[in-house]
Structures are given as structure tokens and as C-alpha cells.
Amino acid sequence: MIYKLSNDAGKEEIEQEFGIPFRYPNLYTPNPIINGFHEINLSVVTMEEPNLISLAIWGLMPQNFKEDWHIFQDNANTLNVKVSELEDIDWMKESFEQRRCLIIVTGFYTHLLENGNTCSFYIHQANNRPFYLAGTYNRLDDGFLCTALMVDKTDTFLTKYHNISNLCPVIIPKAMAMDWLNQKATPSELEEIIQKPKDVKLKAKRLSNEFFLNHITSDTQHLPLITNSQD
């Protein structure tokens, strides 16, 4: 499972990369360490508004849910949703079928068990540009959006840097973005997008033990607490 993301790209960089504007540009702030255990927003592109970048609370809740985020997350951690859950849990299945989204990040953090200790890695594109992760979303009773990160089995590359679990985010290349948001997409077409090998070049940077404690910026150009960089 993945509970920390990064999106330290500027507003203009994101809009230029994906060719669409923010709905509320003044509300966006770059954040190098997005901790899902705090109530926090992610930048998303939704099926309803594929030509705008919206904000959504990280942590999926049922459509038209009325209670507080903390109440629901205390009972059910839905920062991540497995592909199997989207098929078996009714309210999640409806969200997957009717309300898919693209979550904008510059990277995510993984964790590896090694010689009785854990070490952390920052996973990002080799070109350091923002990219899309697969998500699903709902609209709450107050009108706000909430979202979850879709996770599936780790691939060969990510297995080298993440064995705390065997699940990692599903990356959606820009070329497949509109296919993912297509309201007429069939379950088999969506499954193909999820399972198809992604033409996205990733790199992993090993972090020092003090990285998260000190909340050091994860600027992919000059990480001060990186121990080494790996392809």
C-alpha cells in the first residue's frame, strides 16, 4: 500500500504538462510529502470534468456521505483501493464504473524490508515531470470530492524498492488518459489499461532515515537526504 505521495510541481508546470487548467488555481500548493493519514487534498482530473484539474480529499468515502473524513477513515482506510475491491464492494464498484479519475503526482514513496530494517525510496519519472496515477472518486453530501489511489500488484521494477506489501499505484500514461476517463469504456477495456505494461521510465532514489522525520523537500533535482539514485 502507498500512503505518501509527492506533487512538488508548480501550477504552471502541471497545466503545461497536461494541457488543462486548474478549476481553482489559487487553492493549489506544491507539496513534496503528501501524507494520506492527514486530511489532505490531491489534484485530480475527473470523468465529469476531464478538461479541468480539480481538488479531492484523499480517502474514498461513499457517494453523498455526510459524516466527517476522520470518522470514516477510522473505520475503513480507503486511501488505497485494490482492483479486487472495486469488483466486490458495491459502493466502490459504482465509483469505479461511474467516477474514475487521474491523480496528478510527481512521485510516490515506497518502503523496502532489508536486513531487518526498512529503507525508503522516492519513485519518480526519469524526466522529473508530473504524471498520472489511476484513481476513483465520489462526491460527498457537501459537494466536495474524495478520492482513492488504485493499487495493483507490483511490477518487476517496483518490486526492487517496495516489499512492505505487494501493491503499488497503477500508472496511467498521458496517451491513455482519455481512455481511462471514457464514460463508455467497458470493464475489459479498463482491465487492459490496468494490466498493460506502461511506457513510463521510472527512477528510484533511496532516502536517508531522517528524510520523513525532518520533512525535507523531495525536489527531484536536488534531494539533500538522498543516499543514492537508482534506475
LUMNU-766732 format. One record per residue (C-alpha): z, x, y; residue in three letters. Coordinates in nm, 2 decimals, padded with zeros to 4 digits, always signed. Layout:
residues N
+--------+--------+--------+------+
:     pz :     px :     py : code :
+--------+--------+--------+------+
:      Z :      X :      Y :  Ala :
...
+--------+--------+--------+------+
END
This chain:
residues 231
+--------+--------+--------+------+
:     pz :     px :     py : code :
+--------+--------+--------+------+
: +00.00 : +00.00 : +00.00 :  Met :
: -00.06 : +00.11 : +00.36 :  Ile :
: +00.19 : +00.03 : +00.63 :  Tyr :
: +00.09 : +00.27 : +00.90 :  Lys :
: -00.24 : +00.28 : +01.08 :  Leu :
: -00.38 : +00.46 : +01.39 :  Ser :
: -00.60 : +00.35 : +01.67 :  Asn :
: -00.59 : +00.60 : +01.94 :  Asp :
: -00.94 : +00.54 : +02.07 :  Ala :
: -00.99 : +00.43 : +02.43 :  Gly :
: -01.11 : +00.08 : +02.52 :  Lys :
: -01.45 : +00.21 : +02.64 :  Glu :
: -01.50 : +00.42 : +02.33 :  Glu :
: -01.43 : +00.13 : +02.10 :  Ile :
: -01.66 : -00.11 : +02.30 :  Glu :
: -01.94 : +00.16 : +02.29 :  Gln :
: -01.90 : +00.23 : +01.92 :  Glu :
: -01.93 : -00.13 : +01.81 :  Phe :
: -02.13 : -00.28 : +02.10 :  Gly :
: -01.89 : -00.56 : +02.17 :  Ile :
: -01.62 : -00.61 : +02.44 :  Pro :
: -01.25 : -00.69 : +02.42 :  Phe :
: -01.16 : -01.05 : +02.49 :  Arg :
: -00.85 : -00.93 : +02.68 :  Tyr :
: -00.93 : -00.57 : +02.78 :  Pro :
: -00.61 : -00.53 : +02.98 :  Asn :
: -00.39 : -00.60 : +02.67 :  Leu :
: -00.53 : -00.32 : +02.46 :  Tyr :
: -00.34 : +00.01 : +02.45 :  Thr :
: -00.43 : +00.30 : +02.22 :  Pro :
: -00.16 : +00.36 : +01.96 :  Asn :
: -00.16 : +00.67 : +01.74 :  Pro :
: +00.10 : +00.53 : +01.50 :  Ile :
: +00.09 : +00.16 : +01.43 :  Ile :
: +00.39 : +00.07 : +01.22 :  Asn :
: +00.35 : -00.25 : +01.04 :  Gly :
: +00.72 : -00.30 : +00.99 :  Phe :
: +00.74 : -00.38 : +01.37 :  His :
: +00.58 : -00.69 : +01.50 :  Glu :
: +00.26 : -00.53 : +01.65 :  Ile :
: -00.10 : -00.62 : +01.73 :  Asn :
: -00.42 : -00.49 : +01.57 :  Leu :
: -00.77 : -00.51 : +01.72 :  Ser :
: -00.99 : -00.73 : +01.51 :  Val :
: -01.33 : -00.89 : +01.51 :  Val :
: -01.32 : -01.24 : +01.35 :  Thr :
: -01.57 : -01.47 : +01.18 :  Met :
: -01.50 : -01.72 : +01.46 :  Glu :
: -01.59 : -01.48 : +01.74 :  Glu :
: -01.80 : -01.19 : +01.60 :  Pro :
: -01.91 : -01.08 : +01.94 :  Asn :
: -01.56 : -01.02 : +02.08 :  Leu :
: -01.27 : -00.79 : +01.99 :  Ile :
: -00.95 : -01.00 : +01.97 :  Ser :
: -00.59 : -00.91 : +01.90 :  Leu :
: -00.39 : -01.03 : +01.59 :  Ala :
: -00.03 : -00.98 : +01.48 :  Ile :
: -00.02 : -00.75 : +01.17 :  Trp :
: +00.12 : -00.96 : +00.89 :  Gly :
: -00.06 : -01.26 : +00.75 :  Leu :
: +00.11 : -01.60 : +00.77 :  Met :
: -00.02 : -01.94 : +00.66 :  Pro :
: -00.26 : -02.13 : +00.88 :  Gln :
: -00.07 : -02.32 : +01.15 :  Asn :
: +00.26 : -02.15 : +01.06 :  Phe :
: +00.53 : -02.25 : +01.31 :  Lys :
: +00.82 : -02.01 : +01.24 :  Glu :
: +00.88 : -01.65 : +01.36 :  Asp :
: +00.70 : -01.35 : +01.22 :  Trp :
: +01.02 : -01.19 : +01.11 :  His :
: +01.13 : -01.49 : +00.91 :  Ile :
: +00.81 : -01.49 : +00.71 :  Phe :
: +00.79 : -01.11 : +00.66 :  Gln :
: +01.15 : -01.10 : +00.54 :  Asp :
: +01.04 : -01.33 : +00.26 :  Asn :
: +00.69 : -01.21 : +00.19 :  Ala :
: +00.55 : -00.87 : +00.30 :  Asn :
: +00.19 : -00.96 : +00.39 :  Thr :
: +00.08 : -00.65 : +00.58 :  Leu :
: -00.15 : -00.58 : +00.29 :  Asn :
: -00.31 : -00.83 : +00.06 :  Val :
: -00.46 : -00.74 : -00.28 :  Lys :
: -00.81 : -00.87 : -00.37 :  Val :
: -00.65 : -01.04 : -00.67 :  Ser :
: -00.40 : -01.23 : -00.44 :  Glu :
: -00.69 : -01.36 : -00.24 :  Leu :
: -00.82 : -01.52 : -00.56 :  Glu :
: -00.49 : -01.66 : -00.69 :  Asp :
: -00.28 : -01.77 : -00.39 :  Ile :
: -00.42 : -02.09 : -00.24 :  Asp :
: -00.34 : -02.03 : +00.13 :  Trp :
: -00.46 : -01.67 : +00.11 :  Met :
: -00.78 : -01.78 : -00.08 :  Lys :
: -00.86 : -02.02 : +00.20 :  Glu :
: -00.81 : -01.75 : +00.46 :  Ser :
: -01.04 : -01.51 : +00.27 :  Phe :
: -01.31 : -01.77 : +00.23 :  Glu :
: -01.30 : -01.91 : +00.59 :  Gln :
: -01.14 : -01.64 : +00.81 :  Arg :
: -01.23 : -01.28 : +00.73 :  Arg :
: -01.21 : -01.01 : +00.99 :  Cys :
: -01.27 : -00.65 : +01.07 :  Leu :
: -00.97 : -00.44 : +01.17 :  Ile :
: -01.05 : -00.15 : +01.41 :  Ile :
: -00.88 : +00.18 : +01.34 :  Val :
: -00.93 : +00.55 : +01.40 :  Thr :
: -00.74 : +00.63 : +01.08 :  Gly :
: -00.46 : +00.54 : +00.84 :  Phe :
: -00.17 : +00.73 : +00.68 :  Tyr :
: -00.13 : +00.79 : +00.31 :  Thr :
: +00.15 : +00.95 : +00.10 :  His :
: +00.14 : +01.17 : -00.20 :  Leu :
: +00.42 : +01.25 : -00.45 :  Leu :
: +00.41 : +01.62 : -00.51 :  Glu :
: +00.67 : +01.84 : -00.70 :  Asn :
: +00.95 : +01.58 : -00.64 :  Gly :
: +00.87 : +01.54 : -00.27 :  Asn :
: +00.65 : +01.32 : -00.06 :  Thr :
: +00.39 : +01.45 : +00.18 :  Cys :
: +00.18 : +01.25 : +00.42 :  Ser :
: -00.18 : +01.27 : +00.52 :  Phe :
: -00.39 : +01.13 : +00.81 :  Tyr :
: -00.72 : +00.99 : +00.68 :  Ile :
: -01.00 : +00.96 : +00.94 :  His :
: -01.37 : +00.97 : +00.98 :  Gln :
: -01.52 : +01.32 : +00.99 :  Ala :
: -01.68 : +01.24 : +01.32 :  Asn :
: -01.34 : +01.11 : +01.46 :  Asn :
: -01.49 : +00.78 : +01.56 :  Arg :
: -01.32 : +00.44 : +01.51 :  Pro :
: -01.42 : +00.24 : +01.21 :  Phe :
: -01.37 : -00.10 : +01.04 :  Tyr :
: -01.12 : -00.20 : +00.76 :  Leu :
: -01.15 : -00.53 : +00.58 :  Ala :
: -00.91 : -00.80 : +00.68 :  Gly :
: -00.83 : -01.17 : +00.66 :  Thr :
: -00.67 : -01.37 : +00.93 :  Tyr :
: -00.51 : -01.71 : +01.02 :  Asn :
: -00.44 : -01.89 : +01.34 :  Arg :
: -00.07 : -01.98 : +01.40 :  Leu :
: +00.07 : -02.30 : +01.54 :  Asp :
: +00.10 : -02.14 : +01.89 :  Asp :
: -00.27 : -02.02 : +01.88 :  Gly :
: -00.20 : -01.65 : +01.81 :  Phe :
: -00.39 : -01.48 : +01.53 :  Leu :
: -00.23 : -01.30 : +01.24 :  Cys :
: -00.40 : -01.07 : +01.00 :  Thr :
: -00.36 : -00.86 : +00.68 :  Ala :
: -00.52 : -00.55 : +00.56 :  Leu :
: -00.72 : -00.60 : +00.24 :  Met :
: -00.64 : -00.33 : -00.02 :  Val :
: -00.81 : -00.24 : -00.35 :  Asp :
: -00.79 : +00.05 : -00.60 :  Lys :
: -00.81 : +00.39 : -00.45 :  Thr :
: -01.13 : +00.58 : -00.49 :  Asp :
: -01.18 : +00.94 : -00.61 :  Thr :
: -01.13 : +01.09 : -00.26 :  Phe :
: -00.82 : +00.89 : -00.16 :  Leu :
: -00.65 : +00.94 : -00.50 :  Thr :
: -00.61 : +01.31 : -00.40 :  Lys :
: -00.40 : +01.21 : -00.09 :  Tyr :
: -00.23 : +00.88 : -00.20 :  His :
: -00.04 : +00.82 : -00.52 :  Asn :
: +00.26 : +00.63 : -00.40 :  Ile :
: +00.05 : +00.33 : -00.51 :  Ser :
: -00.30 : +00.30 : -00.64 :  Asn :
: -00.41 : +00.07 : -00.35 :  Leu :
: -00.58 : +00.17 : -00.02 :  Cys :
: -00.77 : -00.01 : +00.25 :  Pro :
: -01.12 : -00.14 : +00.20 :  Val :
: -01.35 : +00.03 : +00.45 :  Ile :
: -01.64 : -00.18 : +00.59 :  Ile :
: -01.93 : +00.03 : +00.73 :  Pro :
: -02.08 : -00.08 : +01.06 :  Lys :
: -02.41 : -00.16 : +00.88 :  Ala :
: -02.22 : -00.42 : +00.66 :  Met :
: -02.00 : -00.57 : +00.93 :  Ala :
: -02.21 : -00.89 : +00.99 :  Met :
: -02.24 : -00.94 : +00.62 :  Asp :
: -01.86 : -00.94 : +00.59 :  Trp :
: -01.83 : -01.19 : +00.87 :  Leu :
: -02.11 : -01.41 : +00.75 :  Asn :
: -01.98 : -01.77 : +00.71 :  Gln :
: -02.24 : -01.83 : +00.43 :  Lys :
: -02.15 : -01.52 : +00.22 :  Ala :
: -02.09 : -01.61 : -00.14 :  Thr :
: -01.79 : -01.48 : -00.34 :  Pro :
: -02.03 : -01.25 : -00.54 :  Ser :
: -02.17 : -01.10 : -00.22 :  Glu :
: -01.83 : -01.04 : -00.08 :  Leu :
: -01.72 : -00.88 : -00.41 :  Glu :
: -02.02 : -00.65 : -00.38 :  Glu :
: -01.92 : -00.54 : -00.03 :  Ile :
: -01.57 : -00.46 : -00.15 :  Ile :
: -01.68 : -00.27 : -00.46 :  Gln :
: -01.99 : -00.09 : -00.33 :  Lys :
: -01.93 : +00.28 : -00.26 :  Pro :
: -01.90 : +00.33 : +00.12 :  Lys :
: -02.13 : +00.57 : +00.30 :  Asp :
: -01.84 : +00.68 : +00.52 :  Val :
: -01.75 : +01.05 : +00.54 :  Lys :
: -01.37 : +01.08 : +00.55 :  Leu :
: -01.14 : +01.38 : +00.61 :  Lys :
: -00.77 : +01.42 : +00.53 :  Ala :
: -00.52 : +01.61 : +00.74 :  Lys :
: -00.18 : +01.70 : +00.60 :  Arg :
: +00.11 : +01.62 : +00.82 :  Leu :
: +00.44 : +01.81 : +00.86 :  Ser :
: +00.76 : +01.65 : +00.76 :  Asn :
: +00.86 : +01.60 : +01.12 :  Glu :
: +00.55 : +01.40 : +01.22 :  Phe :
: +00.67 : +01.05 : +01.20 :  Phe :
: +01.03 : +01.14 : +01.30 :  Leu :
: +00.91 : +01.28 : +01.63 :  Asn :
: +00.63 : +01.02 : +01.68 :  His :
: +00.39 : +01.30 : +01.77 :  Ile :
: +00.04 : +01.19 : +01.88 :  Thr :
: -00.21 : +01.18 : +01.60 :  Ser :
: -00.51 : +01.27 : +01.82 :  Asp :
: -00.76 : +01.38 : +01.55 :  Thr :
: -00.88 : +01.66 : +01.77 :  Gln :
: -00.55 : +01.85 : +01.80 :  His :
: -00.27 : +01.74 : +01.58 :  Leu :
: +00.03 : +01.96 : +01.67 :  Pro :
: +00.21 : +01.90 : +01.34 :  Leu :
: -00.08 : +01.93 : +01.10 :  Ile :
: -00.03 : +02.19 : +00.83 :  Thr :
: -00.39 : +02.19 : +00.72 :  Asn :
: -00.71 : +01.99 : +00.72 :  Ser :
: -00.90 : +01.90 : +00.40 :  Gln :
: -01.23 : +01.74 : +00.32 :  Asp :
+--------+--------+--------+------+
END
